[in-house]
């Protein structure tokens, strides 16, 4: 029988086992964000399955509201009251590590599991050459297109990341679609989104052009990189799409499904809605290549083991369980995300070779994705880039907008003395069962 408790607005799944066994088991506390209802149901089922299969370990799940999740985790960290296993979103990975809240996982993960995980999962979870997090799923960007609209203007259809349209091709395609369109607006950039979407969704333009959000050789400055010639040129190109009237503001988030535009620049998560609207007319294509090869975003919710955990080896057993192919597929069937392991991709109807979303798996497996900058400064980088994007969207000078973003980012890095490493007092070697 499974027991649920509600306290402080949090739903907690306690054990799915005979009450009498609880005293003989190692309890692993697990915190997760509320997320989609389907995700919660899968995770609750995973907790139950894990507990039934373990002779000496009991996982106890607490679900916190997504909107206040990071704030509650930070408050608990200050109070030294974190659980053993913590879920958190990609933007916060490096901050949690830098604050000394997570232990490295290198001593626990097997070579076989390392090889099984997507390169993007390992990249997202690594900081200063050590692995701190793993994940059951990943993400990616692409161009959704109306096959009929592209057929009408007679353009070639890219067959994979290596055959992506060049920036010049893409500009010409927008112009030709514009000429056939009633209001001339042919591209959806999800301008109705907010927050980290802009760094996630559009830093691949910078990276494809040879720029970036920060100098990754040292993570000490964004100067000359975010505001360098390559980044300025790429963002100037994007600004021209808006200035020339190609981009739908998409206030109602319906530009693509209602047929107002032929192209939508977004991630895997829109596939169910788009496929329902377009059916066989839907194409999934790589983002354009701005000169240095096409690039895409990556990253999603992660799992780590906190420095508060007295049973890290037991906690790792739980994370290992979540990364089994059956469990990865259970979660990705619920949320539609890219499975995090090669075995799960091979069995996924959506992402396996020949599947409608195989492009996303191909990009993550093939090294086309770029992780978020692996620095605790990333939340500031994301916020500063969002403001720069909004300024550029509204017709502002591209160089000036990116210069201002650099000033904000570099000031934060200076204020934090370049984020020197925090000494780890807990390496996961004590308290193991």
C-alpha positions as CSV (number, residue, x, y, z in Angstrom):
1,X,0.0,0.0,0.0
2,X,1.3,3.5,-0.8
3,X,1.0,6.3,1.7
4,X,0.7,10.0,0.8
5,X,1.1,13.0,3.2
6,X,0.5,16.7,2.5
7,X,2.3,19.2,4.6
8,X,3.3,22.8,3.9
9,X,1.6,22.7,0.5
10,X,3.8,19.8,-0.6
11,X,2.6,16.3,-1.6
12,X,4.8,13.6,-0.2
13,X,4.7,9.9,-1.3
14,X,6.0,7.9,1.6
15,X,6.5,4.2,1.3
16,X,4.9,1.6,-0.9
17,X,5.7,-1.3,1.4
18,X,4.6,-3.1,4.5
19,X,4.8,-0.7,7.5
20,X,6.8,-3.2,9.5
21,X,9.7,-3.1,7.0
22,X,10.3,0.6,7.2
23,X,12.5,0.4,10.3
24,X,14.9,-1.9,8.6
25,X,15.4,0.2,5.4
26,X,17.6,3.1,4.5
27,X,15.4,6.0,3.7
28,X,16.3,8.2,0.7
29,X,14.5,11.5,0.7
30,X,13.7,12.8,-2.8
31,X,12.5,16.2,-3.8
32,X,11.0,17.0,-7.3
33,X,9.1,19.8,-8.9
34,X,5.4,19.4,-9.6
35,X,5.7,19.7,-13.4
36,X,3.0,18.2,-15.6
37,X,0.4,15.9,-14.0
38,X,1.6,13.1,-16.3
39,X,5.2,13.5,-15.1
40,X,4.1,13.4,-11.5
41,X,2.1,10.3,-12.0
42,X,5.1,8.6,-13.7
43,X,7.5,9.6,-10.9
44,X,5.1,8.4,-8.2
45,X,4.9,5.1,-10.0
46,X,8.7,4.9,-10.2
47,X,9.0,5.5,-6.5
48,X,6.6,2.7,-5.9
49,X,8.4,0.3,-8.3
50,X,11.8,1.2,-6.8
51,X,10.6,0.6,-3.2
52,X,9.0,-2.8,-4.1
53,X,12.2,-4.0,-5.7
54,X,14.6,-3.0,-2.9
55,X,15.3,-5.1,0.1
56,X,17.0,-2.4,2.1
57,X,16.2,1.0,0.6
58,X,13.0,3.1,0.7
59,X,12.7,6.3,-1.4
60,X,10.4,9.0,0.0
61,X,9.2,11.6,-2.5
62,X,8.2,15.2,-1.8
63,X,6.7,17.2,-4.7
64,X,7.1,21.0,-4.5
65,X,5.2,23.6,-6.6
66,X,7.2,24.4,-9.8
67,X,6.8,28.1,-9.6
68,X,8.5,28.4,-6.2
69,X,10.7,25.4,-6.5
70,X,14.1,27.0,-6.7
71,X,13.3,29.4,-3.9
72,X,12.2,26.7,-1.6
73,X,15.4,24.7,-2.4
74,X,17.6,27.7,-1.8
75,X,15.8,28.4,1.6
76,X,16.3,24.7,2.6
77,X,20.0,24.9,1.5
78,X,20.5,27.9,3.8
79,X,18.9,25.9,6.6
80,X,21.0,22.9,5.8
81,X,17.8,20.9,5.3
82,X,18.1,19.5,1.8
83,X,17.0,15.9,0.9
84,X,19.3,13.2,-0.3
85,X,18.2,13.4,-3.9
86,X,17.3,16.7,-5.5
87,X,15.7,17.5,-8.9
88,X,16.5,20.9,-10.4
89,X,16.3,22.7,-13.7
90,X,19.3,23.1,-16.0
91,X,19.9,26.8,-15.4
92,X,20.7,26.1,-11.7
93,X,23.1,23.2,-12.1
94,X,26.3,25.1,-11.8
95,X,25.1,27.5,-9.0
96,X,24.2,24.5,-6.8
97,X,27.6,22.9,-7.4
98,X,29.4,26.2,-6.8
99,X,27.5,26.7,-3.5
100,X,28.8,23.2,-2.4
101,X,25.3,21.7,-2.3
102,X,26.0,18.7,-4.6
103,X,28.5,15.8,-4.5
104,X,30.3,14.5,-7.6
105,X,28.9,11.3,-9.0
106,X,32.1,10.1,-10.6
107,X,32.7,7.5,-7.9
108,X,29.2,6.0,-8.4
109,X,28.4,6.0,-12.1
110,X,29.7,2.9,-14.0
111,X,31.6,3.2,-17.3
112,X,28.8,1.4,-19.0
113,X,26.2,3.9,-17.9
114,X,28.5,6.8,-18.9
115,X,28.6,5.3,-22.4
116,X,24.9,4.8,-22.4
117,X,24.0,8.4,-21.5
118,X,23.7,11.0,-24.3
119,X,26.8,13.3,-24.6
120,X,24.5,16.2,-23.9
121,X,23.4,14.8,-20.5
122,X,27.1,14.4,-19.5
123,X,27.9,17.9,-20.7
124,X,25.0,19.5,-18.8
125,X,25.9,17.7,-15.6
126,X,29.6,18.4,-15.6
127,X,31.4,21.3,-13.8
128,X,35.1,21.7,-13.6
129,X,35.7,18.3,-15.1
130,X,33.5,16.4,-12.6
131,X,30.0,14.9,-13.1
132,X,27.4,16.2,-10.6
133,X,24.1,15.5,-12.2
134,X,22.3,13.1,-14.5
135,X,18.9,13.3,-16.2
136,X,16.3,11.0,-17.7
137,X,15.5,13.2,-20.7
138,X,16.9,16.1,-22.7
139,X,15.6,18.8,-25.1
140,X,16.4,20.4,-28.4
141,X,15.5,23.0,-31.0
142,X,14.3,22.7,-34.5
143,X,12.3,24.4,-37.3
144,X,8.8,23.1,-37.7
145,X,7.6,23.7,-41.3
146,X,4.6,23.3,-43.5
147,X,5.6,20.9,-46.3
148,X,3.1,22.4,-48.7
149,X,4.3,25.9,-48.1
150,X,7.9,24.9,-48.9
151,X,6.8,22.9,-51.9
152,X,5.0,25.9,-53.2
153,X,8.2,28.0,-53.3
154,X,10.4,25.1,-54.5
155,X,13.1,25.0,-51.9
156,X,15.3,22.0,-51.0
157,X,14.4,20.2,-47.8
158,X,17.3,19.6,-45.3
159,X,17.7,15.9,-44.5
160,X,19.6,16.3,-41.2
161,X,22.0,18.7,-39.3
162,X,24.7,18.5,-41.9
163,X,22.4,19.7,-44.6
164,X,20.8,22.6,-42.7
165,X,20.0,25.7,-44.7
166,X,22.7,28.4,-44.7
167,X,21.8,31.8,-43.2
168,X,21.6,33.2,-46.7
169,X,19.3,30.4,-47.9
170,X,17.1,30.9,-44.9
171,X,16.9,34.6,-45.5
172,X,15.9,33.9,-49.1
173,X,13.3,31.4,-48.0
174,X,11.7,33.9,-45.7
175,X,11.6,36.5,-48.4
176,X,9.9,34.0,-50.9
177,X,7.4,32.8,-48.3
178,X,6.7,36.5,-47.4
179,X,5.8,37.2,-51.0
180,X,3.1,34.4,-51.0
181,X,1.7,35.2,-47.6
182,X,-1.4,37.3,-47.0
183,X,0.1,39.4,-44.2
184,X,3.7,38.7,-45.0
185,X,4.5,37.2,-41.5
186,X,5.9,33.7,-42.1
187,X,8.1,32.9,-39.1
188,X,7.2,32.2,-35.4
189,X,10.1,32.8,-32.9
190,X,7.9,32.3,-29.8
191,X,8.2,35.9,-28.9
192,X,5.3,35.3,-26.5
193,X,7.7,33.2,-24.4
194,X,9.7,34.9,-21.6
195,X,12.7,34.3,-19.3
196,X,15.3,31.7,-20.3
197,X,13.7,31.0,-23.6
198,X,15.8,33.8,-25.2
199,X,19.2,32.4,-24.1
200,X,18.1,28.8,-24.8
201,X,16.3,29.5,-28.1
202,X,18.7,32.0,-29.7
203,X,22.2,31.5,-28.3
204,X,22.6,28.7,-31.0
205,X,22.5,31.5,-33.5
206,X,25.5,33.1,-31.9
207,X,27.4,29.8,-31.6
208,X,26.6,28.8,-35.1
209,X,28.1,32.1,-36.3
210,X,31.2,31.7,-34.1
211,X,30.1,33.8,-31.2
212,X,28.7,32.8,-27.8
213,X,27.2,34.1,-24.6
214,X,30.6,34.1,-22.8
215,X,34.2,33.2,-23.3
216,X,34.2,29.5,-22.3
217,X,37.9,29.2,-22.1
218,X,37.9,31.0,-18.7
219,X,34.3,32.0,-17.9
220,X,35.7,35.3,-16.7
221,X,34.2,37.6,-19.3
222,X,31.7,37.9,-22.1
223,X,33.5,40.9,-23.7
224,X,34.6,40.3,-27.2
225,X,32.4,37.2,-27.5
226,X,28.8,38.1,-26.8
227,X,29.5,41.6,-28.2
228,X,32.0,40.5,-30.8
229,X,31.6,40.7,-34.6
230,X,30.2,37.2,-35.0
231,X,27.5,37.6,-32.4
232,X,26.6,41.1,-33.5
233,X,26.3,39.9,-37.1
234,X,24.1,37.0,-36.1
235,X,21.8,39.1,-34.0
236,X,21.7,41.7,-36.8
237,X,20.4,39.0,-39.1
238,X,17.7,38.1,-36.7
239,X,16.7,41.7,-36.3
240,X,16.4,42.0,-40.0
241,X,13.8,39.2,-40.0
242,X,11.7,41.3,-37.6
243,X,12.3,44.6,-39.3
244,X,11.3,43.2,-42.7
245,X,8.0,41.9,-41.3
246,X,8.7,38.2,-41.6
247,X,8.1,37.4,-37.9
248,X,4.6,37.0,-36.3
249,X,4.4,38.4,-32.7
250,X,2.4,35.2,-31.9
251,X,0.7,36.8,-28.9
252,X,-1.9,34.0,-28.8
253,X,0.7,31.2,-29.3
254,X,-1.3,30.0,-32.3
255,X,0.6,31.4,-35.3
256,X,1.7,28.0,-36.6
257,X,-1.3,25.9,-35.7
258,X,-3.6,28.4,-37.3
259,X,-1.5,28.5,-40.5
260,X,-0.6,32.1,-40.1
261,X,3.1,31.2,-40.6
262,X,4.9,28.4,-42.5
263,X,7.8,28.1,-40.0
264,X,8.1,27.9,-36.2
265,X,11.4,28.1,-34.4
266,X,10.9,26.1,-31.2
267,X,11.6,22.8,-29.4
268,X,10.5,19.2,-29.3
269,X,7.7,20.0,-26.8
270,X,5.5,21.5,-29.5
271,X,5.3,18.3,-31.6
272,X,2.0,16.9,-30.2
273,X,0.1,20.2,-30.8
274,X,1.7,20.8,-34.2
275,X,1.2,17.3,-35.4
276,X,-2.4,17.4,-34.4
277,X,-2.9,20.6,-36.4
278,X,-0.9,19.8,-39.5
279,X,-0.7,16.0,-39.7
280,X,1.3,14.7,-42.7
281,X,2.0,18.3,-43.7
282,X,4.4,18.8,-40.8
283,X,8.2,18.8,-41.3
284,X,10.8,18.9,-38.6
285,X,14.0,20.5,-39.8
286,X,17.3,21.7,-38.3
287,X,18.0,25.3,-37.4
288,X,19.9,27.3,-40.0
289,X,23.7,27.2,-40.2
290,X,25.2,30.7,-39.7
291,X,28.6,29.7,-40.9
292,X,30.3,27.4,-38.3
293,X,27.8,24.5,-38.5
294,X,24.2,24.4,-37.1
295,X,23.8,24.4,-33.4
296,X,20.9,23.6,-31.1
297,X,20.0,24.0,-27.4
298,X,20.0,21.2,-24.9
299,X,19.3,20.6,-21.2
300,X,16.3,20.0,-19.0
301,X,15.5,18.9,-15.4
302,X,18.4,17.1,-13.6
303,X,19.0,14.8,-10.6
304,X,21.8,15.2,-8.1
305,X,22.8,14.0,-4.7
306,X,23.2,16.7,-2.1
307,X,26.0,17.1,0.4
308,X,23.4,16.6,3.2
309,X,22.9,13.0,2.1
310,X,24.2,10.4,4.7
311,X,23.5,7.5,2.3
312,X,24.9,8.6,-1.1
313,X,25.3,5.1,-2.3
314,X,21.7,4.3,-1.7
315,X,20.7,7.6,-3.3
316,X,22.7,6.6,-6.4
317,X,20.9,3.3,-6.5
318,X,17.7,5.3,-7.0
319,X,19.1,7.5,-9.7
320,X,20.5,4.4,-11.5
321,X,17.0,3.0,-11.4
322,X,15.5,6.1,-13.0
323,X,18.0,5.7,-15.9
324,X,17.0,2.2,-16.8
325,X,15.6,2.2,-20.3
326,X,12.1,1.2,-19.2
327,X,12.0,4.0,-16.7
328,X,13.4,6.6,-19.1
329,X,10.7,5.5,-21.7
330,X,8.0,5.8,-19.1
331,X,8.9,9.4,-18.3
332,X,9.5,10.4,-21.9
333,X,6.2,8.9,-23.0
334,X,4.6,11.2,-20.5
335,X,6.4,14.4,-21.3
336,X,7.5,13.9,-24.9
337,X,11.1,14.8,-24.3
338,X,14.2,13.2,-25.8
339,X,15.2,10.0,-24.0
340,X,18.5,10.4,-22.2
341,X,19.9,7.0,-23.1
342,X,20.9,5.3,-26.3
343,X,18.9,2.2,-25.5
344,X,15.7,4.2,-24.8
345,X,16.1,6.2,-28.0
346,X,16.4,2.9,-30.0
347,X,13.0,1.9,-28.6
348,X,11.2,5.2,-28.8
349,X,8.6,5.5,-31.6
350,X,9.2,9.2,-31.8
351,X,13.0,9.4,-31.5
352,X,14.4,6.2,-33.0
353,X,15.8,6.2,-36.5
354,X,12.9,6.9,-38.9
355,X,10.8,8.4,-36.1
356,X,9.2,11.8,-36.7
357,X,11.5,13.4,-34.1
358,X,14.7,11.5,-34.8
359,X,16.4,14.9,-35.7
360,X,16.4,15.9,-32.0
361,X,18.2,12.6,-31.0
362,X,20.6,12.9,-33.9
363,X,21.5,16.5,-32.9
364,X,22.2,15.4,-29.3
365,X,24.1,12.3,-30.2
366,X,26.1,14.0,-33.0
367,X,27.5,16.9,-31.0
368,X,25.4,19.7,-32.5
369,X,24.0,20.8,-29.2
370,X,25.8,23.3,-26.9
371,X,25.2,23.2,-23.1
372,X,24.4,26.3,-21.1
373,X,27.6,28.1,-20.1
374,X,29.0,26.0,-17.3
375,X,29.2,28.8,-14.8
376,X,27.3,29.9,-11.7
377,X,26.9,33.2,-13.6
378,X,24.4,31.6,-16.0
379,X,21.2,33.0,-14.5
380,X,22.7,36.5,-14.9
381,X,23.9,35.7,-18.4
382,X,20.4,34.5,-19.4
383,X,18.7,37.6,-17.9
384,X,21.1,40.0,-19.5
385,X,20.7,38.3,-22.9
386,X,16.9,38.4,-22.6
387,X,17.1,42.2,-22.1
388,X,19.4,42.6,-25.1
389,X,17.1,40.5,-27.2
390,X,14.1,42.6,-26.3
391,X,16.1,45.8,-27.2
392,X,17.1,44.3,-30.5
393,X,13.6,43.1,-31.2
394,X,12.3,46.6,-30.7
395,X,14.8,48.0,-33.2
396,X,17.6,49.0,-30.9
397,X,21.2,49.1,-32.0
398,X,22.6,45.6,-31.9
399,X,26.1,46.4,-30.8
400,X,24.9,48.7,-28.0
401,X,22.4,46.1,-26.7
402,X,25.0,43.4,-26.6
403,X,27.6,45.8,-25.0
404,X,25.1,46.5,-22.2
405,X,24.6,42.8,-21.7
406,X,28.3,42.2,-21.4
407,X,28.6,45.0,-18.9
408,X,26.0,43.4,-16.6
409,X,27.5,39.9,-17.0
410,X,31.1,41.0,-16.4
411,X,30.1,43.1,-13.3
412,X,28.5,40.0,-11.8
413,X,31.5,37.9,-12.4
414,X,33.8,40.6,-10.9
415,X,31.5,41.0,-7.9
416,X,31.8,37.2,-7.3
417,X,35.5,37.2,-7.8
418,X,35.1,35.0,-10.9
419,X,33.3,32.4,-8.9
420,X,36.2,30.6,-7.3
421,X,35.6,26.9,-6.6
422,X,34.0,26.1,-3.3
423,X,35.8,23.5,-1.3
424,X,33.7,20.3,-1.1
425,X,33.5,19.0,2.5
426,X,31.5,15.9,1.5
427,X,32.7,13.7,-1.3
428,X,30.1,11.0,-0.9
429,X,32.4,8.5,0.8
430,X,30.8,8.5,4.3
431,X,27.5,7.1,5.6
432,X,27.2,4.5,2.9
433,X,25.2,1.4,3.7
